[in-house]
Amino acid sequence: MKPAPQKRRRNLLRAEGVEYVDWKDTALLRKFLSDRGKIRARRITGLTPAEQKDVARAIKNAREMALLPYPVKKG
């Protein structure tokens, strides 16, 4: 039996019509973080490499400004 094809997530930036990823837009950036605060991979988010780089940079800037959490180690 063949495994079912995995559903690829749609590009959230294009779906919301975002042209510039702003580090102050925490509601948008939280969609790209896991429950532990880690940045989700491109294969999960469906972003292009350039968009993923912009999102990662914006998340890192927002973390520096204490708007988003740093990753939490469990255990």
DSSP file (Angstrom, degrees, kcal/mol; ACC not computed):
  #  RESIDUE AA STRUCTURE BP1 BP2  ACC     N-H-->O    O-->H-N    N-H-->O    O-->H-N    TCO  KAPPA ALPHA  PHI   PSI    X-CA   Y-CA   Z-CA
    1    1 A M              0   0    0      0, 0.0     0, 0.0     0, 0.0     0, 0.0   0.000 360.0 360.0 360.0 139.8    0.0    0.0    0.0
    2    2 A K        -     0   0    0      1,-0.1     2,-0.1     3,-0.0     0, 0.0  -0.656 360.0-114.4 -82.8 138.1    1.1    3.5   -0.8
    3    3 A P        -     0   0    0      0, 0.0     3,-0.1     0, 0.0    -1,-0.1  -0.438  40.3 -97.1 -68.8 149.2    1.2    6.0    2.0
    4    4 A A        -     0   0    0      1,-0.1     2,-0.1    -2,-0.1     3,-0.0  -0.394  44.6-102.7 -65.0 139.0   -1.2    8.8    1.7
    5    5 A P        -     0   0    0      0, 0.0     2,-0.3     0, 0.0    -1,-0.1  -0.406  40.0-113.3 -64.7 139.1    0.3   12.0    0.2
    6    6 A Q        -     0   0    0     -2,-0.1     2,-0.5     1,-0.1     0, 0.0  -0.528  25.5-118.3 -77.5 137.5    1.0   14.6    2.9
    7    7 A K        -     0   0    0     -2,-0.3     2,-0.4    -3,-0.0    -1,-0.1  -0.614  26.9-139.1 -75.5 123.1   -1.1   17.7    2.7
    8    8 A R        -     0   0    0     -2,-0.5    36,-0.1     1,-0.1     2,-0.1  -0.670  19.8-116.8 -85.0 135.2    1.2   20.7    2.2
    9    9 A R        -     0   0    0     34,-0.4     2,-0.1    -2,-0.4    -1,-0.1  -0.409  30.2-115.0 -69.2 144.9    0.3   23.8    4.2
   10   10 A R        -     0   0    0      1,-0.1     2,-0.7    -2,-0.1    37,-0.1  -0.439  38.5 -90.3 -78.3 157.9   -0.6   26.8    2.2
   11   11 A N     >  -     0   0    0      1,-0.2     4,-2.1    35,-0.2     5,-0.1  -0.555  35.7-162.2 -71.3 110.5    1.6   29.9    2.3
   12   12 A L  H  > S+     0   0    0     -2,-0.7     4,-1.7    33,-0.6     6,-0.2   0.820  86.4  56.7 -67.3 -31.3    0.2   32.0    5.2
   13   13 A L  H  4>S+     0   0    0      2,-0.2     5,-2.7     1,-0.2     4,-0.5   0.934 111.6  41.4 -66.8 -44.6    1.9   35.2    4.0
   14   14 A R  H >45S+     0   0    0      3,-0.2     3,-0.7     1,-0.2    -2,-0.2   0.877 111.5  56.8 -69.0 -36.5    0.3   35.0    0.6
   15   15 A A  H 3<5S+     0   0    0     -4,-2.1    -1,-0.2     1,-0.2    -2,-0.2   0.854 113.7  39.5 -63.2 -34.8   -3.1   34.0    2.1
   16   16 A E  T 3<5S-     0   0    0     -4,-1.7    -1,-0.2    -5,-0.1    -2,-0.2   0.432 112.6-118.3 -95.3   0.3   -3.1   37.1    4.3
   17   17 A G  T < 5 +     0   0    0     -3,-0.7     2,-0.5    -4,-0.5    -3,-0.2   0.824  52.2 165.9  70.8  32.1   -1.7   39.4    1.6
   18   18 A V      < +     0   0    0     -5,-2.7    -1,-0.2    -6,-0.2     3,-0.1  -0.703  16.0 170.8 -85.4 126.1    1.4   40.3    3.6
   19   19 A E  S    S+     0   0    0     -2,-0.5     2,-0.4     1,-0.3    -1,-0.2   0.761  71.4  35.1 -99.9 -34.8    4.1   41.9    1.5
   20   20 A Y  S    S-     0   0    0      2,-0.0     2,-0.7    34,-0.0    -1,-0.3  -0.986  76.2-137.8-125.8 125.8    6.5   43.0    4.3
   21   21 A V        -     0   0    0     -2,-0.4     2,-0.4    -3,-0.1    -8,-0.0  -0.734  24.1-161.8 -84.2 115.6    7.1   40.9    7.4
   22   22 A D    >   -     0   0    0     -2,-0.7     3,-1.4     1,-0.1     7,-0.2  -0.833  20.2-142.8-102.7 134.0    7.2   43.3   10.3
   23   23 A W  T 3  S+     0   0    0     -2,-0.4    -1,-0.1     1,-0.3    44,-0.1   0.675 100.6  62.3 -68.6 -15.3    8.7   42.2   13.7
   24   24 A K  T 3  S+     0   0    0      1,-0.2     2,-1.6     2,-0.1    -1,-0.3   0.597  79.8  88.0 -84.5 -10.7    6.0   44.2   15.5
   25   25 A D    <>  +     0   0    0     -3,-1.4     4,-2.0     1,-0.2     3,-0.3  -0.590  50.4 164.3 -88.2  76.8    3.2   42.0   14.1
   26   26 A T  H  >  +     0   0    0     -2,-1.6     4,-2.2     1,-0.2    -1,-0.2   0.797  67.2  62.6 -69.4 -28.8    3.3   39.4   16.8
   27   27 A A  H  4 S+     0   0    0     -3,-0.2     4,-0.5     1,-0.2    -1,-0.2   0.915 110.0  40.6 -62.8 -41.4   -0.1   37.9   15.9
   28   28 A L  H >4 S+     0   0    0     -3,-0.3     3,-1.1     1,-0.2     4,-0.3   0.922 114.5  51.7 -70.7 -44.6    1.3   36.9   12.5
   29   29 A L  H >< S+     0   0    0     -4,-2.0     3,-1.6     1,-0.3    -2,-0.2   0.817  98.9  64.5 -65.9 -30.5    4.7   35.8   13.7
   30   30 A R  G >< S+     0   0    0     -4,-2.2     3,-1.3     1,-0.3    -1,-0.3   0.765  91.2  66.2 -63.9 -23.9    3.1   33.5   16.4
   31   31 A K  G <  S+     0   0    0     -3,-1.1    -1,-0.3    -4,-0.5    -2,-0.2   0.710 100.2  51.1 -68.5 -18.7    1.6   31.4   13.6
   32   32 A F  G <  S+     0   0    0     -3,-1.6     8,-2.8    -4,-0.3     2,-0.3   0.274  98.2  84.1-101.9   9.4    5.2   30.4   12.6
   33   33 A L  B <  S-A   39   0A   0     -3,-1.3     6,-0.2     6,-0.2     2,-0.1  -0.870  73.2-129.6-111.5 146.2    6.2   29.3   16.1
   34   34 A S    >   -     0   0    0      4,-2.8     3,-1.5    -2,-0.3    -2,-0.1  -0.268  39.8 -94.0 -78.8 176.1    5.6   26.0   17.8
   35   35 A D  T 3  S+     0   0    0      1,-0.3    -1,-0.1     2,-0.1    -2,-0.0   0.739 128.8  52.1 -65.3 -21.3    4.0   25.7   21.2
   36   36 A R  T 3  S-     0   0    0      2,-0.1    36,-2.1    35,-0.0    -1,-0.3   0.422 124.1-102.6 -93.8  -0.1    7.6   25.6   22.7
   37   37 A G  S <  S+     0   0    0     -3,-1.5     2,-0.2     1,-0.3    -2,-0.1   0.555  74.2 139.3  94.9   8.1    8.6   28.7   20.9
   38   38 A K        -     0   0    0     32,-0.1    -4,-2.8    34,-0.1     2,-0.3  -0.604  59.2-107.8 -87.3 148.6   10.7   27.2   18.1
   39   39 A I  B     -A   33   0A   0     -2,-0.2    -6,-0.2    -6,-0.2     2,-0.1  -0.586  37.8-120.5 -74.6 130.0   10.5   28.5   14.5
   40   40 A R        -     0   0    0     -8,-2.8    -1,-0.1    -2,-0.3    -8,-0.0  -0.386  29.7-106.1 -72.8 150.1    8.6   26.1   12.3
   41   41 A A    >>  -     0   0    0      1,-0.1     4,-2.3    -2,-0.1     3,-0.9  -0.247  24.6-111.4 -73.7 161.2   10.4   24.6    9.2
   42   42 A R  H 3> S+     0   0    0      1,-0.3     4,-2.9     2,-0.2     5,-0.5   0.857 116.6  58.9 -60.3 -37.8    9.7   25.6    5.6
   43   43 A R  H 34 S+     0   0    0      1,-0.2   -34,-0.4     2,-0.2    -1,-0.3   0.755 111.4  42.4 -67.8 -21.4    8.2   22.3    4.8
   44   44 A I  H <4 S+     0   0    0     -3,-0.9    -2,-0.2   -36,-0.1   -35,-0.2   0.871 120.2  39.5 -86.7 -43.8    5.6   22.9    7.5
   45   45 A T  H  < S-     0   0    0     -4,-2.3   -33,-0.6   -13,-0.1    -2,-0.2   0.762  95.1-135.7 -81.3 -25.4    4.9   26.6    6.8
   46   46 A G     <  +     0   0    0     -4,-2.9   -35,-0.2     1,-0.2    -3,-0.1   0.690  52.2 146.3  78.8  18.0    4.9   26.3    3.0
   47   47 A L        -     0   0    0     -5,-0.5    -1,-0.2    -6,-0.2    -2,-0.1  -0.457  51.9-111.1 -86.0 159.9    7.0   29.5    2.6
   48   48 A T     >  -     0   0    0     -2,-0.1     4,-2.8     1,-0.1     5,-0.2  -0.423  37.9-102.7 -77.2 164.1    9.7   30.2    0.0
   49   49 A P  H  > S+     0   0    0      0, 0.0     4,-2.0     0, 0.0     5,-0.1   0.897 123.2  48.4 -57.3 -40.6   13.3   30.3    1.2
   50   50 A A  H  > S+     0   0    0      2,-0.2     4,-2.0     1,-0.2     5,-0.1   0.910 112.9  47.5 -66.9 -41.2   13.3   34.1    1.0
   51   51 A E  H  > S+     0   0    0      2,-0.2     4,-2.6     1,-0.2    -1,-0.2   0.902 110.6  52.1 -66.1 -40.4   10.1   34.4    2.9
   52   52 A Q  H  X S+     0   0    0     -4,-2.8     4,-2.6     1,-0.2    -1,-0.2   0.896 109.2  50.3 -62.4 -39.7   11.3   31.9    5.6
   53   53 A K  H  X S+     0   0    0     -4,-2.0     4,-2.3    -5,-0.2    -1,-0.2   0.904 111.2  48.6 -64.8 -41.4   14.4   34.0    6.0
   54   54 A D  H  X S+     0   0    0     -4,-2.0     4,-2.3     2,-0.2    -2,-0.2   0.906 112.9  47.6 -64.4 -42.3   12.4   37.2    6.5
   55   55 A V  H  X S+     0   0    0     -4,-2.6     4,-2.6     2,-0.2    -2,-0.2   0.921 111.8  50.1 -65.4 -44.3   10.1   35.5    9.0
   56   56 A A  H  X S+     0   0    0     -4,-2.6     4,-2.4     1,-0.2    -2,-0.2   0.914 111.8  48.0 -61.2 -43.2   13.0   34.0   11.0
   57   57 A R  H  X S+     0   0    0     -4,-2.3     4,-2.2     1,-0.2    -1,-0.2   0.910 112.2  49.3 -64.1 -42.2   14.7   37.4   11.1
   58   58 A A  H  X S+     0   0    0     -4,-2.3     4,-2.4     2,-0.2    -2,-0.2   0.893 111.2  49.6 -65.1 -39.7   11.5   39.1   12.2
   59   59 A I  H  X S+     0   0    0     -4,-2.6     4,-2.2     2,-0.2    -2,-0.2   0.916 110.8  49.7 -64.6 -42.7   10.9   36.5   14.9
   60   60 A K  H  X S+     0   0    0     -4,-2.4     4,-1.9     2,-0.2    -2,-0.2   0.890 111.8  48.2 -64.5 -39.2   14.5   36.9   16.2
   61   61 A N  H  X S+     0   0    0     -4,-2.2     4,-1.6     2,-0.2    -1,-0.2   0.913 110.9  50.7 -65.5 -42.1   14.1   40.7   16.3
   62   62 A A  H  <>S+     0   0    0     -4,-2.4     5,-3.1     1,-0.2     6,-0.9   0.851 108.2  53.1 -65.3 -34.1   10.8   40.4   18.2
   63   63 A R  H ><5S+     0   0    0     -4,-2.2     3,-1.6     4,-0.2    -1,-0.2   0.915 106.4  52.5 -65.1 -42.4   12.4   38.0   20.7
   64   64 A E  H 3<5S+     0   0    0     -4,-1.9    -2,-0.2     1,-0.3    -1,-0.2   0.849 109.6  49.1 -61.2 -34.0   15.1   40.6   21.3
   65   65 A M  T 3<5S-     0   0    0     -4,-1.6    -1,-0.3    -5,-0.1    -2,-0.2   0.306 117.4-115.7 -88.6   8.6   12.4   43.2   22.0
   66   66 A A  T < 5S+     0   0    0     -3,-1.6    -3,-0.2     2,-0.2    -2,-0.1   0.796  84.5 117.9  62.7  32.2   10.7   40.8   24.4
   67   67 A L  S   <S+     0   0    0     -5,-3.1    -4,-0.2     1,-0.2    -5,-0.1   0.703  75.8  33.2 -95.3 -24.7    7.6   40.5   22.2
   68   68 A L  S    S-     0   0    0     -6,-0.9    -2,-0.2    -9,-0.2    -1,-0.2  -0.930  88.7-107.3-129.0 153.5    8.0   36.8   21.6
   69   69 A P        -     0   0    0      0, 0.0    -6,-0.1     0, 0.0     3,-0.1  -0.438  24.6-123.3 -80.4 153.5    9.4   34.0   23.7
   70   70 A Y        -     0   0    0      1,-0.1   -32,-0.1    -2,-0.1   -10,-0.0  -0.512  51.7 -74.6 -80.0 161.1   12.7   32.2   23.3
   71   71 A P        -     0   0    0      0, 0.0     2,-0.5     0, 0.0   -34,-0.2  -0.297  49.1-139.5 -59.7 142.0   12.5   28.4   22.9
   72   72 A V        -     0   0    0    -36,-2.1     2,-0.5    -3,-0.1   -34,-0.1  -0.890   4.5-138.4-108.1 131.7   11.8   26.5   26.1
   73   73 A K        -     0   0    0     -2,-0.5     2,-0.4     2,-0.0     0, 0.0  -0.791  18.7-155.1 -88.7 127.1   13.6   23.3   27.0
   74   74 A K              0   0    0     -2,-0.5   -38,-0.0     1,-0.2    -2,-0.0  -0.835 360.0 360.0-100.2 137.4   11.3   20.7   28.6
   75   75 A G              0   0    0     -2,-0.4    -1,-0.2     0, 0.0    -2,-0.0   0.463 360.0 360.0 102.4 360.0   12.6   18.1   30.8
